[in-house]
């Protein structure tokens, strides 16, 4: 110990001599004096590095880090601010601790938690000696001036310093790795493919049937409540739900997606034209309108618009149980064409849910009181 104190005092004396000599030397002389002083101070850096041996880092790496700290000490040293060795101890220890924080943790942990974890270890030893027992989290928190949650987080972060490999063999004598004991079978994993397939199938269903399923199984509405929203009977809702579920069940168990029930190669939409008073014309639409037949509906309504140059075209949707966005797009196209030809377009006979859909999409200006034109007569288009 006396030899070390004497060596530190001698190093302080050499530091003072180095500062004076550097002030009087030229640029080349200052570089030579700096290199000589660093070389003479290397044993001091080595003694500080040796205090951290045996902590999982190679001694050569720690010596190198300590020497980097020594170089920084020499370059920053100001003789007017105190002892060289005191400044060197602070700087070199800081470099060594920074090395351990940045390079030896198996999992990234915030620096605050790293420092608090080290303080927690020291505080645990101090309080255990004082109380002759293991201190509680509350006592450790009061001693460190932090919250109990911080104490628990710091204790957890210490476990990340040397994490255990999942491939580590257990000491049970069997060929079992630690990772074999972590986790459990996920029962929902087998349903991933079915969920993905269900999503694709739902997108191939008509919009009305998708909405029925959503209201029933996600909205938890009764069949009577759904029927009230759609303006149909409860029996029809029951029939439509049964049809949709049967198709989904068949599609999930088949390699090829079956056609939607009731569909044919011809679009399921009919337009029956009637002549109204004056030059008015009424077009009654029958059938579900979706993306498969919306183009056909648009073509037939445009043909009705062009034939005979009517002054008004009333599109009666009383026979349309459902219409998706493609059908609304067809109505917009017909309205644009009618406006260009100076023909007034109105929509009548809409079910409550269709009227709500048109209002939500800004097409409610096309609605009019339910005048559906003449009764039975007409020609099918």
For each residue, the residues with C-beta under 8 A, 3 or more apart:
1: 4 5
2: 5 6
3: 6 7
4: 1 7 8 47
5: 1 2 8 9
6: 2 3 9 10
7: 3 4 10 11 43 44
8: 4 5 11 12 44 85
9: 5 6 12 13
10: 6 7 13 14
11: 7 8 14 15 40 41 44 84 85
12: 8 9 15 16 83 84 85
13: 9 10 16 17
14: 10 11 17 18 37 40 41
15: 11 12 18 19 37 77 79 84 85
16: 12 13 19 20 79 84
17: 13 14 20 21
18: 14 15 21 22 33 34 37
19: 15 16 22 23 77 79
20: 16 17 23 24
21: 17 18 24 25 29 33
22: 18 19 25 29 30 33 34
23: 19 20
24: 20 21
25: 21 22 28 29 30 32 33
26: 29 30
27: 30 31
28: 25 31 32
29: 21 22 25 26 32 33
30: 22 25 26 27 33 34
31: 27 28 34 35
32: 25 28 29 35 36
33: 18 21 22 25 29 30 36 37
34: 18 22 30 31 37 38 74 75
35: 31 32 38 39
36: 32 33 39 40
37: 14 15 18 33 34 40 41 74
38: 34 35 41 42 70 71 74
39: 35 36 42
40: 11 14 36 37
41: 11 14 37 38 44 45 70 74 88
42: 38 39 45 46 67 70
43: 7 46 47
44: 7 8 11 41 47 48 70 85 88
45: 41 42 48 49 63 66 67 69 70 88 92
46: 42 43 49 50 63 66
47: 4 43 44 50 51
48: 44 45 51 66 69 88 89 92 93 96
49: 45 46 52 53 59 62 63 65 66 92 96
50: 46 47 53 59 62
51: 47 48
52: 49 55 57 62 96 100
53: 49 50 59 62
54:
55: 52 100 104
56: 104 162
57: 52 61 62 99 100 103 104
58: 61 62
59: 49 50 53 62 63
60: 63 64
61: 57 58 64 65 99
62: 49 50 52 53 57 58 59 65 66 96 99
63: 45 46 49 59 60 66 67
64: 60 61 67 68
65: 49 61 62 68 69 95 96 99
66: 45 46 48 49 62 63 69 70 92 95 96
67: 42 45 63 64 70 71
68: 64 65 71 72 95
69: 45 48 65 66 72 73 88 91 92 93 94 95 96
70: 38 41 42 44 45 66 67 73 74 88 91 92
71: 38 67 68 74 75
72: 68 69 75 76 91 95
73: 69 70 76 77 84 87 88 91 92
74: 34 37 38 41 70 71 77
75: 34 71 72
76: 72 73 87 91
77: 15 19 73 74 84 87 88
78: 81
79: 15 16 19 84
80:
81: 78 87
82: 86 87
83: 12 86 87
84: 11 12 15 16 73 77 79 87 88
85: 8 11 12 15 44 88 89
86: 82 83 89 90
87: 73 76 77 81 82 83 84 90 91
88: 41 44 45 48 69 70 73 77 84 85 91 92
89: 48 85 86 92 93
90: 86 87 93 94
91: 69 70 72 73 76 87 88 94 95
92: 45 48 49 66 69 70 73 88 89 95 96
93: 48 69 89 90 96 97
94: 69 90 91 97 98
95: 65 66 68 69 72 91 92 98 99
96: 48 49 52 62 65 66 69 92 93 99 100
97: 93 94 100 101
98: 94 95 101 102
99: 57 61 62 65 95 96 102 103 104
100: 52 55 57 96 97 103 104
101: 97 98 104 105 111 114 115
102: 98 99 105
103: 57 99 100
104: 55 56 57 99 100 101 161
105: 101 102 108 109 114 160 161
106: 160 161 162 163
107: 160 163
108: 105
109: 105 113 114 117 157 160
110: 113 114 157
111: 101 114 115
112: 115 116
113: 109 110 116 117 153 154 157
114: 101 105 109 110 111 117 118 157
115: 101 111 112 118 119
116: 112 113 119 120 144 146 150 153 154 157
117: 109 113 114 120 121 154 155 157 158 161
118: 114 115 121 122
119: 115 116 122 123 144 154
120: 116 117 123 124 140 144 151 154 155 158
121: 117 118 124 125 158
122: 118 119 125 126
123: 119 120 126 127 135 140 143 144
124: 120 121 127 128 134 135 140
125: 121 122 128 129
126: 122 123 129 130 143
127: 123 124 130 131 135 139 140 143
128: 124 125 131 132 133 134 135
129: 125 126 132
130: 126 127
131: 127 128 135 139
132: 128 129
133: 128
134: 124 128
135: 123 124 127 128 131 139 140 143
136: 139 140
137: 140 141 148 151 152
138: 141 142 148
139: 127 131 135 136 142 143
140: 120 123 124 127 135 136 137 143 144 151
141: 137 138 144 145 146 147 148 150 151
142: 138 139 145
143: 123 126 127 135 139 140
144: 116 119 120 123 140 141 150 151
145: 141 142
146: 116 141 150 151
147: 141 150 151
148: 137 138 141 151 152
149: 152 153
150: 116 141 144 146 147 153 154
151: 120 137 140 141 144 146 147 148 154 155
152: 137 148 149 155 156
153: 113 116 149 150 156 157
154: 113 116 117 119 120 150 151 157 158
155: 117 120 151 152 158 159
156: 152 153 159 160
157: 109 110 113 114 116 117 153 154 160
158: 117 120 121 154 155 161
159: 155 156 163
160: 105 106 107 109 156 157 163
161: 104 105 106 117 158
162: 56 106
163: 106 107 159 160
164: 168 178
165: 168 178
166: 177 178 179 182
167: 177 178 179
168: 164 165 177 178
169: 175 176 177 178
170: 174 176 177 178 181
171:
172: 176
173:
174: 170
175: 169
176: 169 170 172 180 181
177: 166 167 168 169 170 180
178: 164 165 166 167 168 169 170 181 182
179: 166 167 182
180: 176 177
181: 170 176 178
182: 166 178 179
183:
184:
185: 189
186: 189
187: 190
188: 191 192
189: 185 186 192
190: 187 193 194
191: 188 194 195
192: 188 189 195 196
193: 190 196 197
194: 190 191 197 198 252
195: 191 192 198 199
196: 192 193 199 200
197: 193 194 200 201 252
198: 194 195 201 202 248 252
199: 195 196 202 203
200: 196 197 203 204
201: 197 198 204 205 248 251 252 257
202: 198 199 205 210 213 248
203: 199 200
204: 200 201 257 260
205: 201 202 209 210 213 244 247 260
206: 209 210 260 288 290 322 324
207: 210 211 290 322 323 324 325
208: 211 212 230 240 288 321 322 324
209: 205 206 212 213 240 243 244
210: 202 205 206 207 213 214
211: 207 208 214 215
212: 208 209 215 216 226 230 237 240 241 244
213: 202 205 209 210 216 217 218 241 244 245
214: 210 211 217 218 219
215: 211 212 218 219 221 225 226 229
216: 212 213 219 220 221 223 226 241
217: 213 214 220
218: 213 214 215
219: 214 215 216
220: 216 217
221: 215 216 225 226 229
222: 225 226
223: 216 226 227 234 237 238 241
224: 227 228 234
225: 215 221 222 228 229
226: 212 215 216 221 222 223 229 230 237
227: 223 224 230 231 232 233 234 236 237
228: 224 225 231
229: 215 221 225 226 352 353
230: 208 212 226 227 237 321 322 351 352 353
231: 227 228 351 352 353
232: 227 236 237 321 351
233: 227 236 237
234: 223 224 227 237 238
235: 238 239
236: 227 232 233 239 240
237: 212 223 226 227 230 232 233 234 240 241
238: 223 234 235 241 242
239: 235 236 242 243
240: 208 209 212 236 237 243 244
241: 212 213 216 223 237 238 244 245
242: 238 239 245 246
243: 209 239 240 246 247 261
244: 205 209 212 213 240 241 247 248
245: 213 241 242 248 249
246: 242 243 249 250 261
247: 205 243 244 250 251 258 260 261
248: 198 201 202 244 245 251 252
249: 245 246 252 253
250: 246 247 253 254 258
251: 201 247 248 254 257 258
252: 194 197 198 201 248 249
253: 249 250
254: 250 251 257 258
255:
256:
257: 201 204 251 254
258: 247 250 251 254
259: 263
260: 204 205 206 247 263
261: 243 246 247
262: 268
263: 259 260 268 292
264: 268
265:
266:
267: 287 292 293 296 297
268: 262 263 264 287 288 293
269: 285 286 287 288 289 293 296 297 300
270: 285 286 287 380 381
271: 283 284 285 286 297 300 301 304 380 381
272: 283 284 286 378 379 380 381
273: 281 282 283 284 304 378 379 381
274: 281 282 283 284 373 374 377 378
275: 280 281 282 374
276: 280 281 282 312 314 373 374
277: 280
278: 311 312
279: 308 309 310 311 312
280: 275 276 277 310 311 312 313 314
281: 273 274 275 276 304 308 310 312 313 314
282: 273 274 275 276 313 314 316 372 373 374
283: 271 272 273 274 300 301 304 313 314 315 316 381
284: 271 272 273 274 316 318 319 349 372 373 378
285: 269 270 271 289 297 315 316 317 319 320
286: 269 270 271 272 319 320
287: 267 268 269 270 293 319 320
288: 206 208 268 269 293 320 321 322 323
289: 269 285 293 294 297 320 322 323 324 326 327 330
290: 206 207 293 294 322 323 324 326 327
291: 294 324 325 326
292: 263 267
293: 267 268 269 287 288 289 290 296 297
294: 289 290 291 297 298 324 326 327 329 330
295: 298 299 330
296: 267 269 293 299 300
297: 267 269 271 285 289 293 294 300 301 327 330
298: 294 295 301 302 330 333 334
299: 295 296 302 303
300: 269 271 283 296 297 303 304 381
301: 271 283 297 298 304 305 313 315 330 334
302: 298 299 305 306 333 334 337
303: 299 300 306 307 381
304: 271 273 281 283 300 301 307 310 313 381
305: 301 302 310 313 334 337 338 341 343
306: 302 303 309 341
307: 303 304 310
308: 279 281
309: 279 306 341 343
310: 279 280 281 304 305 307 313 343
311: 278 279 280 343 344
312: 276 278 279 280 281 343 344 345 346
313: 280 281 282 283 301 304 305 310 334 338 343 344 345 346
314: 276 280 281 282 283 346 347 348 368 371 372 373
315: 283 285 301 331 334 345 346 347 348
316: 282 283 284 285 319 348 349 372 373
317: 285 320 323 347 348 349 350 351 354
318: 284 348 349 350 351 370 372
319: 284 285 286 287 316 349
320: 285 286 287 288 289 317 323 327 350 351 354
321: 208 230 232 288 351
322: 206 207 208 230 288 289 290 354
323: 207 288 289 290 317 320 327 328 354 357
324: 206 207 208 289 290 291 294 327 328
325: 207 291 328 329
326: 289 290 291 294 329 330
327: 289 290 294 297 320 323 324 330 331
328: 323 324 325 331 332 357 358 361 363
329: 294 325 326 332 333
330: 289 294 295 297 298 301 326 327 333 334
331: 315 327 328 334 335 347 363 366
332: 328 329 335 336 363
333: 298 302 329 330 336 337
334: 298 301 302 305 313 315 330 331 337 338 345
335: 331 332 338 339 345 366
336: 332 333 339 340
337: 302 305 333 334 340 341
338: 305 313 334 335 341 343 344 345
339: 335 336 342 343 345
340: 336 337
341: 305 306 309 337 338
342: 339
343: 305 309 310 311 312 313 338 339
344: 311 312 313 338
345: 312 313 315 334 335 338 339 366
346: 312 313 314 315 366 367 368
347: 314 315 317 331 350 358 363 366 367 368
348: 314 315 316 317 318 367 368 369 370 371 372
349: 284 316 317 318 319 370 372
350: 317 318 320 347 354 355 358 367
351: 230 231 232 317 318 320 321 354 355
352: 229 230 231 355 356
353: 229 230 231 356 357
354: 317 320 322 323 350 351 357 358
355: 350 351 352 358 359 364 367
356: 352 353 359 360
357: 323 328 353 354 360 361
358: 328 347 350 354 355 361 363 364 366 367
359: 355 356 362 363 364
360: 356 357
361: 328 357 358
362: 359 365
363: 328 331 332 347 358 359 366 367
364: 355 358 359 367
365: 362
366: 331 335 345 346 347 358 363
367: 346 347 348 350 355 358 363 364
368: 314 346 347 348 371
369: 348
370: 318 348 349
371: 314 348 368
372: 282 284 314 316 318 348 349
373: 274 276 282 284 314 316
374: 274 275 276 282 377 378
375:
376:
377: 274 374
378: 272 273 274 284 374
379: 272 273
380: 270 271 272
381: 270 271 272 273 283 300 303 304
